[in-house]
Amino acid sequence: MWFKNLRLYQVTENLNTDQDQLEQALAAFKFTPCTSQEAIKMGFTSPLHPSLKQYCHQTNDVMLFAVKRQEKVLPGSVVNEELAPKIDAMEQEKGRPLSRKEKQALKEELIQTLLPRAFSKSSVTTALYDKQQGWLLVDTSSASRAEELLALLRKAFGSLPAMPLLDNHQLNQQLHFWLQGKELPEGFQLGAEAELKAPDEEGAKVRFINHLLSADEVQSHLQDKLVTKLALEQDEKVTFLICEDGSIKRLKFHDLLSGSNEEMGWDDVIGRLDADLLLMTDALRHALLPLKANISAQ
């Protein structure tokens, strides 16, 4: 339940929250496994718990979605091993080397014959829509995975006007100030990790891990490099690595926070998951509101 990464979006129109209409719209794009000739399939799945046969879970001001992605795994080494003799045979038959286009066509044909024997790999990407703030928070560090989820939601809803929650240009400026210990978001302090990159074509990088970021050896790099990643901490709430593209990685909730519902136990699994979901949503609001306000103020 507890998210580990975030891709952040501001939804500019309120979503339809009617449960029956939502279920009907999402069910039209529900997940079904790959057939023998399909390489990738995606669709909506139960977001909170498999026992709840619903594609959108709603509690208070929170809506939870999940997209399951199944992909057939064909190692490149296996494809190349099977492809090489086919290319040789075709070249002997034609009496000339095959063109790149012909090799690609042969490879695609081979992949179709190998797909029925390929292993399947599945993953689930979860997204939280905060109706109070109009935020859509996707639990992934991958931009492509987040865009896949948004694209599927747009198909189901007809439209989903969403834009990045954090302005990248303003964020780039703030990362520079934050690393100097200046103008940090309210309630935040520097963590112990940072990455900086030179703005030239070579883009030399320097990383500091488990390091005092106020040290001179770190601060000196601000003269000729841009801050691309920076660890921030919010006392007894969350820690994370914020990146120049506005994404958040390695999101961790403080033990005192994530353990707040321990007294509930797990006899009522759904009740416990709901309680944790609301607790996480509240913690994310307390973290993202000052972060967004700090960046927007510049």
C-alpha positions as CSV (number, residue, x, y, z in Angstrom):
1,M,0.0,0.0,0.0
2,W,2.7,2.5,0.9
3,F,4.0,4.1,-2.3
4,K,7.7,4.0,-3.0
5,N,8.1,6.4,-5.9
6,L,6.0,9.3,-7.3
7,R,5.1,10.8,-10.6
8,L,3.0,13.8,-9.9
9,Y,0.2,15.3,-11.9
10,Q,-2.4,18.1,-11.4
11,V,-5.8,17.1,-12.8
12,T,-7.4,20.3,-14.0
13,E,-11.0,19.0,-14.2
14,N,-12.8,17.0,-11.5
15,L,-13.2,13.3,-12.2
16,N,-16.6,11.7,-12.2
17,T,-16.8,9.9,-8.9
18,D,-20.0,7.9,-9.5
19,Q,-18.9,4.4,-8.5
20,D,-21.2,2.5,-11.0
21,Q,-20.2,4.7,-13.9
22,L,-16.5,4.4,-13.0
23,E,-16.7,0.6,-12.8
24,Q,-18.4,0.4,-16.1
25,A,-15.9,2.7,-17.8
26,L,-12.8,0.9,-16.3
27,A,-14.2,-2.6,-16.9
28,A,-14.2,-1.9,-20.6
29,F,-10.4,-1.8,-20.3
30,K,-9.9,-4.5,-17.7
31,F,-6.8,-6.6,-17.7
32,T,-6.7,-9.9,-19.6
33,P,-3.6,-12.0,-20.1
34,C,-1.5,-12.0,-23.2
35,T,-2.6,-14.5,-25.9
36,S,0.0,-16.7,-27.5
37,Q,0.7,-14.0,-30.2
38,E,0.6,-10.9,-28.0
39,A,3.8,-9.4,-26.7
40,I,2.3,-6.9,-24.2
41,K,-1.2,-6.4,-22.6
42,M,-2.4,-3.8,-20.1
43,G,-5.6,-3.3,-18.3
44,F,-7.2,-2.2,-15.0
45,T,-7.1,-4.6,-12.1
46,S,-8.2,-4.5,-8.4
47,P,-6.2,-1.6,-6.8
48,L,-6.6,-2.3,-3.1
49,H,-7.1,-6.1,-2.6
50,P,-7.9,-9.0,-5.0
51,S,-10.9,-9.9,-2.9
52,L,-12.6,-6.6,-3.8
53,K,-13.9,-7.0,-7.3
54,Q,-13.7,-3.4,-8.3
55,Y,-11.4,-1.4,-10.6
56,C,-11.7,1.9,-8.6
57,H,-11.5,1.9,-4.8
58,Q,-13.0,5.0,-3.2
59,T,-12.7,6.1,0.5
60,N,-13.3,9.6,1.7
61,D,-11.6,11.9,-0.8
62,V,-9.3,9.3,-2.3
63,M,-9.7,7.2,-5.4
64,L,-7.3,4.3,-6.1
65,F,-6.6,2.8,-9.5
66,A,-4.2,0.0,-10.7
67,V,-3.0,-1.0,-14.1
68,K,-1.6,-4.5,-14.7
69,R,1.0,-4.9,-17.4
70,Q,2.0,-8.3,-18.8
71,E,4.9,-8.7,-21.1
72,K,6.3,-11.7,-22.9
73,V,10.0,-12.0,-22.1
74,L,12.2,-13.0,-25.0
75,P,15.9,-12.6,-24.2
76,G,17.8,-10.9,-27.0
77,S,20.5,-13.6,-26.9
78,V,17.8,-16.3,-27.6
79,V,16.4,-14.2,-30.5
80,N,19.8,-13.6,-32.0
81,E,20.8,-17.2,-31.8
82,E,17.7,-18.3,-33.6
83,L,17.9,-15.4,-36.1
84,A,21.6,-15.9,-37.3
85,P,21.0,-19.2,-39.2
86,K,17.9,-17.8,-40.8
87,I,19.7,-14.8,-42.1
88,D,22.5,-17.0,-43.4
89,A,20.1,-19.3,-45.2
90,M,18.2,-16.4,-46.7
91,E,21.4,-14.7,-47.9
92,Q,22.5,-18.0,-49.5
93,E,19.2,-18.3,-51.2
94,K,19.2,-14.8,-52.6
95,G,22.9,-14.8,-53.3
96,R,23.5,-11.4,-51.6
97,P,23.6,-9.8,-48.1
98,L,20.2,-8.9,-46.7
99,S,19.3,-5.3,-46.2
100,R,18.6,-3.9,-42.7
101,K,14.9,-3.8,-43.6
102,E,14.9,-7.5,-44.6
103,K,16.7,-8.5,-41.4
104,Q,14.2,-6.6,-39.3
105,A,11.3,-8.2,-41.1
106,L,12.9,-11.6,-40.6
107,K,13.4,-10.8,-36.9
108,E,9.8,-9.7,-36.4
109,E,8.5,-12.9,-38.0
110,L,10.8,-15.0,-35.8
111,I,9.6,-13.2,-32.6
112,Q,6.0,-14.1,-33.5
113,T,6.9,-17.7,-33.8
114,L,8.8,-17.6,-30.4
115,L,6.1,-15.7,-28.4
116,P,4.0,-18.8,-27.5
117,R,7.1,-20.3,-25.8
118,A,8.1,-17.0,-24.0
119,F,7.8,-16.5,-20.3
120,S,5.3,-13.8,-19.0
121,K,6.4,-11.1,-16.6
122,S,3.7,-9.0,-14.9
123,S,3.8,-5.8,-12.9
124,V,1.1,-3.5,-11.4
125,T,1.3,0.3,-11.3
126,T,-1.0,2.0,-8.8
127,A,-2.3,5.6,-8.8
128,L,-4.0,7.7,-6.2
129,Y,-6.4,10.5,-7.1
130,D,-6.7,13.0,-4.3
131,K,-10.1,14.7,-4.9
132,Q,-9.3,17.3,-2.3
133,Q,-6.2,18.6,-4.0
134,G,-6.9,17.4,-7.6
135,W,-3.7,15.4,-7.6
136,L,-3.0,12.2,-9.4
137,L,0.0,10.5,-7.8
138,V,1.4,7.5,-9.6
139,D,3.6,5.0,-7.7
140,T,6.4,4.6,-10.2
141,S,9.8,6.2,-11.0
142,S,9.3,5.5,-14.7
143,A,7.9,8.3,-16.9
144,S,6.8,5.7,-19.5
145,R,4.9,3.6,-17.0
146,A,3.1,6.7,-15.7
147,E,2.2,7.8,-19.2
148,E,0.8,4.3,-19.9
149,L,-1.5,4.5,-16.9
150,L,-2.6,8.0,-17.9
151,A,-3.3,6.9,-21.4
152,L,-5.4,4.0,-20.2
153,L,-7.4,6.3,-17.9
154,R,-8.0,8.7,-20.8
155,K,-9.4,5.9,-22.8
156,A,-11.7,4.9,-20.0
157,F,-12.8,8.4,-19.1
158,G,-12.8,9.9,-22.6
159,S,-10.4,12.6,-21.4
160,L,-8.1,13.3,-18.5
161,P,-6.5,16.8,-18.5
162,A,-3.4,16.5,-16.4
163,M,-0.1,18.4,-16.2
164,P,3.0,17.9,-14.1
165,L,2.4,19.1,-10.5
166,L,5.8,20.7,-10.1
167,D,7.2,23.2,-12.6
168,N,10.4,21.8,-13.9
169,H,12.1,25.1,-14.7
170,Q,11.3,26.5,-11.2
171,L,12.3,23.3,-9.6
172,N,15.8,23.4,-11.3
173,Q,16.4,26.8,-9.7
174,Q,15.1,25.7,-6.3
175,L,17.3,22.5,-6.2
176,H,20.3,24.8,-6.4
177,F,19.1,27.0,-3.5
178,W,18.0,24.0,-1.4
179,L,21.4,22.3,-1.7
180,Q,22.9,25.5,-0.2
181,G,20.4,25.2,2.7
182,K,18.5,28.3,1.5
183,E,14.7,28.6,1.1
184,L,14.0,25.0,1.9
185,P,10.3,24.0,2.0
186,E,8.7,24.6,5.4
187,G,9.3,21.6,7.7
188,F,12.1,20.1,5.5
189,Q,15.8,19.7,5.9
190,L,18.5,18.4,3.6
191,G,19.1,14.6,3.5
192,A,22.4,13.0,2.8
193,E,22.4,12.4,-0.9
194,A,22.8,14.6,-4.0
195,E,23.7,14.4,-7.7
196,L,25.0,17.2,-9.7
197,K,25.7,17.4,-13.5
198,A,27.7,19.7,-15.7
199,P,25.6,21.6,-18.2
200,D,28.0,21.0,-21.1
201,E,27.7,18.3,-23.8
202,E,29.8,15.8,-21.8
203,G,27.6,16.3,-18.7
204,A,30.0,15.1,-16.1
205,K,28.2,13.9,-13.0
206,V,29.2,13.8,-9.3
207,R,27.2,11.9,-6.7
208,F,27.3,12.1,-2.9
209,I,25.7,9.3,-0.8
210,N,25.5,9.3,3.0
211,H,27.4,12.6,2.9
212,L,27.1,15.9,4.8
213,L,25.7,18.1,2.0
214,S,26.8,21.3,3.6
215,A,30.4,20.3,3.3
216,D,32.7,22.4,1.2
217,E,33.5,19.5,-1.2
218,V,29.8,19.3,-2.1
219,Q,29.1,23.0,-2.1
220,S,32.0,23.8,-4.4
221,H,30.3,21.9,-7.3
222,L,27.5,24.4,-7.3
223,Q,29.8,26.8,-9.1
224,D,29.8,24.8,-12.4
225,K,27.1,22.1,-12.1
226,L,23.4,21.8,-11.9
227,V,21.6,19.9,-9.1
228,T,19.7,17.0,-10.7
229,K,18.8,15.0,-7.6
230,L,18.5,15.9,-3.9
231,A,17.5,14.1,-0.8
232,L,15.0,15.9,1.5
233,E,13.7,14.9,4.9
234,Q,10.5,15.9,6.8
235,D,10.9,15.2,10.5
236,E,9.1,12.0,11.5
237,K,7.1,11.9,8.3
238,V,8.8,11.2,5.0
239,T,12.2,11.2,3.2
240,F,12.7,11.1,-0.5
241,L,15.0,11.9,-3.4
242,I,13.5,14.7,-5.6
243,C,14.7,14.8,-9.2
244,E,15.0,17.6,-11.7
245,D,12.1,16.3,-13.8
246,G,9.8,16.6,-10.9
247,S,9.6,12.9,-10.0
248,I,10.2,11.6,-6.5
249,K,12.2,8.4,-5.9
250,R,13.0,6.2,-2.9
251,L,10.0,7.6,-1.0
252,K,10.1,6.3,2.6
253,F,7.6,6.9,5.4
254,H,8.9,7.2,9.0
255,D,8.3,4.2,11.1
256,L,6.3,6.2,13.6
257,L,3.9,7.2,10.8
258,S,3.6,3.9,8.9
259,G,3.2,2.0,12.2
260,S,0.3,4.3,13.4
261,N,-2.3,1.7,12.5
262,E,-0.5,-1.3,14.0
263,E,-3.0,-1.6,16.8
264,M,-5.7,-2.4,14.3
265,G,-4.0,-5.7,13.4
266,W,-5.0,-7.5,10.2
267,D,-8.2,-9.3,11.1
268,D,-10.0,-6.8,8.9
269,V,-7.7,-6.6,6.0
270,I,-9.7,-4.2,3.9
271,G,-10.3,-1.9,6.9
272,R,-6.6,-1.9,7.7
273,L,-5.6,-1.2,4.1
274,D,-8.2,1.6,4.0
275,A,-6.7,3.1,7.1
276,D,-3.2,2.9,5.8
277,L,-4.3,4.5,2.5
278,L,-5.8,7.5,4.3
279,L,-2.8,7.8,6.5
280,M,-0.5,7.8,3.5
281,T,-2.6,10.3,1.6
282,D,-2.5,12.7,4.6
283,A,1.2,12.3,4.9
284,L,1.7,13.0,1.2
285,R,-0.5,16.2,1.4
286,H,1.6,17.4,4.3
287,A,4.8,16.8,2.3
288,L,3.7,18.0,-1.2
289,L,1.8,21.1,-0.2
290,P,4.8,23.0,1.2
291,L,7.0,21.6,-1.6
292,K,4.6,22.9,-4.3
293,A,4.1,26.2,-2.5
294,N,7.9,26.7,-2.2
295,I,8.4,26.1,-5.9
296,S,5.4,28.1,-7.1
297,A,6.4,31.1,-5.0
298,Q,9.6,31.6,-7.0
